[in-house]
Amino acid sequence: MTDLINQFDLGAGDAFSLTNYILNIVLSILLLFLLSVVYVKYGRSLSNRSHLSKVLVLVGVTTFIIISIVKSSLALSLGLVGALSIIRFRTAIKEPEELGYFFIAIAIGLGFGANQPFPTVIGMAFLFLVVVLSNRKKVAQDLGQNLIISLSDPDSTLDLKGLQSRILDIVTQNSSRTELVRLNISESNLDCNFLIVLSDYQSVNNITESLLGLNKNISMTFIDSQNMTI
């Protein structure tokens, strides 16, 4: 009974060690930075991976700080549960891979926050090895692109809806993955924005030639998706 009561004492727990705290937070930041590099290079997400990689570091360090504070006090742990119950995250996770990397960042923060550096480092080393080996051959081949297509028809003589369907077919046939980000069709204008993954640069030529074959007035812009904020 006495032990249970002592757990509600905010001062209960092991003595705070500034040396261990600094060492653990530095190691966690280094490992989270390595995670962000692995995600940018080997991730399969169509969205902007360089932007999301920075968030992974923030999530991991925040988790480390929270666990370092509440790990020795049941009262603080219960308070944390109550505080988090009122938080609602409205931003949707587009792809399961993004959620997976968020869990990895949280695991790193949990491990170092609980002062378990060796199991955390060893576990992450094996995990990174699996990610690198499973994606090594694919990374060299795939090209993430942000494709912007626009067509203006001031005289309203074209069937823009029909062209939109044929454009989608061309883009889909020449890319391994396709995501339609934006589509705007009016009586005189057609605007499309795709996130696509190409197997090689020849696919860029194939898409360009096919689209110009539909209409020579089509405007196309290819932008490396790693440099885009979407």
C-alpha positions in Angstrom: 0.0 0.0 0.0 2.9 2.3 0.9 4.5 1.7 -2.5 1.3 2.5 -4.3 0.9 5.8 -2.4 4.6 6.7 -3.1 3.9 6.3 -6.9 1.6 9.4 -6.7 4.5 11.4 -5.2 5.7 13.8 -7.9 9.2 13.6 -6.5 9.3 9.8 -6.5 11.6 7.8 -8.8 15.3 7.6 -9.6 17.5 10.6 -9.0 17.8 12.8 -12.1 21.1 12.5 -13.9 21.9 15.5 -16.1 24.7 13.5 -17.8 22.5 10.6 -18.8 19.7 13.0 -19.9 22.0 15.0 -22.2 23.6 11.8 -23.6 20.3 10.2 -24.3 18.7 13.3 -26.0 21.8 13.8 -28.2 21.8 10.1 -29.2 18.0 10.2 -29.9 18.5 13.3 -32.1 21.3 11.6 -34.1 19.2 8.5 -34.6 16.1 10.5 -35.5 18.2 12.5 -38.0 19.4 9.2 -39.5 15.7 8.1 -39.7 14.9 11.2 -41.6 17.7 10.6 -44.1 16.5 7.0 -44.6 12.9 8.1 -45.1 13.9 10.8 -47.7 16.1 8.4 -49.6 14.2 5.1 -49.3 10.6 6.2 -48.7 7.9 5.4 -51.2 5.5 8.1 -50.3 4.4 10.5 -53.2 4.1 13.5 -50.9 7.0 15.8 -50.0 9.3 13.5 -48.0 11.9 16.1 -47.2 9.3 18.2 -45.4 7.9 15.3 -43.4 11.3 14.1 -42.4 11.8 17.3 -40.3 8.5 16.5 -38.5 9.8 13.0 -37.6 12.7 14.6 -35.6 10.3 16.9 -33.7 7.9 14.0 -32.9 10.8 11.8 -31.6 12.3 14.5 -29.4 8.9 15.5 -28.0 8.2 11.8 -27.1 11.7 11.6 -25.4 10.9 14.7 -23.3 7.5 13.4 -22.3 8.7 10.0 -21.3 11.6 11.4 -19.4 9.2 13.4 -17.3 6.5 10.9 -16.6 8.4 7.6 -16.4 9.0 7.7 -12.7 5.6 9.0 -11.6 2.2 7.3 -11.9 0.4 10.6 -11.2 2.2 12.3 -14.1 1.4 9.4 -16.3 -2.3 9.5 -15.5 -2.2 13.3 -16.0 -0.6 12.8 -19.4 -3.4 10.4 -20.5 -6.0 13.0 -19.5 -4.2 15.8 -21.3 -3.8 13.8 -24.5 -7.5 12.7 -24.5 -8.5 16.3 -25.4 -6.1 16.5 -28.4 -7.5 15.9 -31.8 -5.3 15.6 -34.9 -7.2 16.6 -38.0 -4.5 16.2 -40.6 -5.0 12.9 -42.4 -2.1 10.5 -43.0 -2.2 9.9 -46.8 -0.2 6.7 -46.9 0.5 3.9 -44.4 4.2 4.3 -44.8 4.0 7.8 -43.3 2.3 6.4 -40.2 4.9 3.6 -40.0 7.8 6.2 -39.9 5.9 8.2 -37.2 5.8 5.1 -35.1 9.5 4.5 -35.6 10.2 8.1 -34.4 8.0 7.6 -31.4 9.8 4.3 -30.6 13.1 6.1 -30.7 11.8 8.7 -28.3 10.3 6.1 -26.0 13.5 4.0 -25.9 15.9 6.9 -25.0 13.3 8.6 -22.8 13.1 5.4 -20.7 16.9 5.3 -20.5 17.2 2.2 -22.7 19.8 3.3 -25.3 21.3 -0.1 -26.1 18.1 -2.0 -27.0 16.9 1.1 -29.0 20.1 1.5 -31.0 20.4 -2.3 -31.8 16.7 -2.5 -32.7 16.9 0.6 -35.0 20.1 -0.7 -36.6 18.3 -3.9 -37.7 15.2 -1.9 -38.8 17.3 0.5 -40.9 19.1 -2.5 -42.5 15.8 -4.1 -43.5 14.6 -0.8 -45.0 17.8 -0.2 -47.0 18.0 -3.8 -48.3 14.3 -4.0 -49.3 14.4 -0.7 -51.2 18.0 -0.4 -52.5 17.2 -1.6 -56.0 14.0 0.4 -56.4 15.4 3.8 -55.3 17.9 4.0 -58.2 15.1 3.5 -60.7 12.2 5.6 -59.5 11.7 9.3 -60.1 9.2 11.3 -58.2 7.7 14.1 -60.2 5.1 16.8 -59.7 3.3 17.1 -63.1 1.3 20.3 -63.9 -0.8 20.3 -67.1 -2.8 23.2 -68.4 -4.8 23.9 -71.6 -6.6 27.0 -72.6 -9.4 27.1 -75.2 -10.8 30.6 -75.5 -13.1 29.7 -78.3 -14.6 26.7 -76.4 -14.2 24.4 -79.4 -12.6 21.5 -77.5 -14.1 18.7 -75.5 -12.1 19.4 -72.4 -13.8 16.7 -70.3 -12.9 14.2 -73.0 -9.4 15.4 -73.1 -9.2 15.2 -69.3 -10.0 11.5 -69.5 -7.4 10.8 -72.2 -4.8 12.8 -70.2 -5.4 10.7 -67.2 -5.0 7.5 -69.2 -1.7 8.7 -70.7 -0.2 9.7 -67.3 -1.4 6.5 -65.7 0.0 4.3 -68.4 3.5 5.9 -68.3 3.9 6.0 -64.5 4.2 3.3 -61.9 2.1 5.4 -59.4 -0.2 8.3 -60.0 -2.0 10.6 -57.6 -4.4 13.3 -58.9 -3.8 16.3 -56.6 -5.9 19.0 -58.3 -8.3 19.1 -61.3 -10.0 22.2 -62.5 -12.2 22.2 -65.6 -14.2 25.2 -67.0 -15.6 26.0 -70.4 -12.3 27.4 -71.6 -9.6 26.0 -69.3 -8.3 22.7 -68.1 -5.8 22.5 -65.2 -4.4 19.2 -63.7 -1.8 18.5 -61.1 -0.4 15.0 -60.6 2.1 13.4 -58.3 3.7 10.6 -60.3 6.5 8.1 -59.9 8.4 7.3 -63.2 10.7 4.3 -63.8 13.1 6.4 -65.9 13.5 9.7 -67.9 12.2 8.1 -71.0 8.8 8.1 -69.4 9.0 11.9 -69.4 9.5 11.9 -73.2 6.6 9.4 -73.6 4.2 11.5 -71.6 5.3 14.7 -73.4 4.9 13.3 -76.9 1.6 11.6 -76.1 0.1 14.8 -74.6 1.3 17.0 -77.4 -0.3 14.5 -79.7 -3.6 15.2 -78.1 -3.3 19.0 -78.5 -0.2 21.1 -79.4 -1.4 23.9 -77.1 -1.1 21.7 -73.9 1.4 23.2 -71.4 3.3 20.8 -69.2 5.7 21.3 -66.2 7.7 18.5 -64.5 9.1 19.3 -61.1 11.0 17.1 -58.7 8.5 16.2 -56.0 11.3 16.2 -53.4 11.6 20.0 -53.8 7.9 20.7 -53.6 5.8 21.5 -50.5 2.4 20.0 -51.0 
